[in-house]
Amino acid sequence: MLISRRVSCSALLLAAFVLLVPPAATAQPSNDVLLKLLQILRDKGSISAAEYDELRLAAGASGSEPRLAAAPPPAPAVPPAPDVALAPVATPAPALLQKAAGDEIKRALAGKWYERIGFRGYTQFRLTNTYGVVGAPLEVPSDRSVNENETFMIRRGRFIFSGDVSDHFFLYAQSDFNASTGAPDFSLQMRDLYADIALDKDKTFRLRLGQSKVPFGFVNMQSSQNRAPIERPDALNSAVEGERDLGAYAMWAPARTRKLFRDLVNNGLKGSGDYGVVTVGAYSGQGLNRSDQNGSLHWLGRVSYPFTLGHRQIVELGVQAYTGRFVVPTQANTVNGVAVTPSRPAEGQADDRVAVTAVLYPQPFGFEAEWNWGTSPRLSDDARRVETATINGGYVQLHYRHVGALGTLFPFTRWQYFDGARKFARNAPATRVNEFDLGLEFARWTEIEVTAMYTHTLDRMRTGTWPFLPTTRGNRVAVQVQWNY
């Protein structure tokens, strides 16, 4: 996967300069290469002409010539006079030369935070076909390609800017070029815009402020770029549709665990990313790009820790919970020939959940399992009011990762179940989901991934259109091509 290391090309070249600064006796061609790199940085505008001259001089260059002056030929050896010792000639150590050049580079980049910002993203191009449907037409809230009238579709078009602006400030901004607004149209939409503020040198303690993923559920925090099934399971995603909200969180994780979180993603093991070992905080509670409706925050806590078993296997166990009050969006429905808008408390209703997580990372076999329970707003059976009801559901996923000469193969199967309500939909209708997935992800090259997935539906409620009717059986096949950049 072509993932930016949050370092610009300019900074990479400068890093090469620091590592390769030669000692005084280094051969001529090495300095020519280094000076050429500096010229590229100057021509790009990453460093000024004055900074270029200073760095060139720090490397031992002279005048305006693009190469270092050749060392003078050694003088003929003259035997010392008897009983007279020659004084040793002091030469700078390579480490000192590297430090001097490194100091010059740091000074040249001082204040140029944009040189540390990376740019990356991914796009998902999808086609889904449904067949053998009994009952209401299949509807999947998170996947608009499940539609009899839909053909090709760009499911996600993400562009991400991120990087360390300073030693204590990390910036993350993500947009989606094919986001849904709830209407038939698509739009450019803010997904993430947050700051991580490190409170110590090792970034063990952090504050995250802004719009970001709500740290509830491994599968919710796992990027769609890394997840094998093409959509998240309803039971966990119904807690926070869109996975994001405005919030403030305090996170703690030791440096070695933060590195492990990164490695689980970068090494293709389908990690969820670094959301801390211990996280506590609050968020608005009304969902992605929505303003609060009751002036009351949702409060959240999470503990999740990855550890090794034996010499190879990595396991992650976690528990998370949140509590708050959710204000359900309502609209009139026709009940017995009369338009009825369900009543609900203006301050919202209880919205509380707890979830457990168990993950065995695929080396080569792996599994994911999550389950959550709680209370949530739900439309009454007579469709005249929004009540509070219990929910429960989760998923179990098995998978296998094989890396061979032809690329990476990742077969998987998943069962998901949910008995609850879809609080983010108009009037919070009751919903049930019972489905099996079988799929294969294949990556011949890291920048191109192809996924084929078959889903058999045993039960699924249609929640986007009144009347809310069930699909009692159905099948769908989806093919997706994802390109990473």
Disulfide bonds with the S-S distance in Angstrom:
none
